[in-house]
Amino acid sequence: MMKRRSFLKHTALITVVGSLLPTELVKAGVTADKQVTYALPHAVPQVRHGNYALSSIDLPLPSWVQMAQPNRLLANGVETSSNDLTTHRIQVGEHAVTYIQSEDLTRVSLGDVFIECANDQPYEQRIAAYGYTLTLLNSGAHKKSIVLPQGGVAIAYRGYSEVAHHPIQENEVAVLHGKEIDGALNAYTTLLVISNHQ
């Protein structure tokens, strides 16, 4: 009777620990080759009046990154259309990153430095300022291989990407662990990577 009770206790303990341990390791980022992704909330429609409130969102990101709710500025003020602007404000340390995307153009700024690119063209452009690097990647009409820096975040604004063989879909954020990471952008994909050099 005693052996059976001891066996059941040990089996239950091993089962509980075994089921919790992998989840905690992934959450803590202990496995360097694993990327953790989080969904961004959908952009909130806003009338273009220049006086909309930025609502912060709570994601388990590195402490130097804070994100606001993405917004969709309605071109006609009533309903969504292809002429709307998608905006996203990200705080890196004490500096603001602003992402703006229209149907044809994407613009990213860090302070007074900015990148502006056509959405139908492949590009890889960088801003390095204030101890941070922003890399804006777009695949255009073709798939594109990429190498991402260690220790940052990658935000998929359009399309589908892979980072270290893990998918990142539109409106998702990936926390980048480990050393430089190989990845790929599918056609018509836009990815913003922010890394900290401080």
Stockholm file with secondary structure:
# STOCKHOLM 1.0

chainA/1-198         MMKRRSFLKHTALITVVGSLLPTELVKAGVTADKQVTYALPHAVPQVRHGNYALSSIDLPLPSWVQMAQPNRLLANGVETSSNDLTTHRIQVGEHAVTYIQSEDLTRVSLGDVFIECANDQPYEQRIAAYGYTLTLLNSGAHKKSIVLPQGGVAIAYRGYSEVAHHPIQENEVAVLHGKEIDGALNAYTTLLVISNHQ
#=GR chainA/1-198 SS CHHHHHHHHHHHHHHHHHHHHHHHHHHHTCSTTCCEEEECCCCEEEESSSCCCCCEECCCCCTTEEEECCEEEESSSSSCCTTCEEEEEEEETTEEEEEEECSSEEEEEETTEEEEEETTSCEEEEEEETTEEEEEEECTTSCEEEEECSSEEEEEEESEEEETTEEEETTEEEEECSSSEEEEECTTCEEEEEEECC
#=GC SS_cons         CHHHHHHHHHHHHHHHHHHHHHHHHHHHTCSTTCCEEEECCCCEEEESSSCCCCCEECCCCCTTEEEECCEEEESSSSSCCTTCEEEEEEEETTEEEEEEECSSEEEEEETTEEEEEETTSCEEEEEEETTEEEEEEECTTSCEEEEECSSEEEEEEESEEEETTEEEETTEEEEECSSSEEEEECTTCEEEEEEECC
//
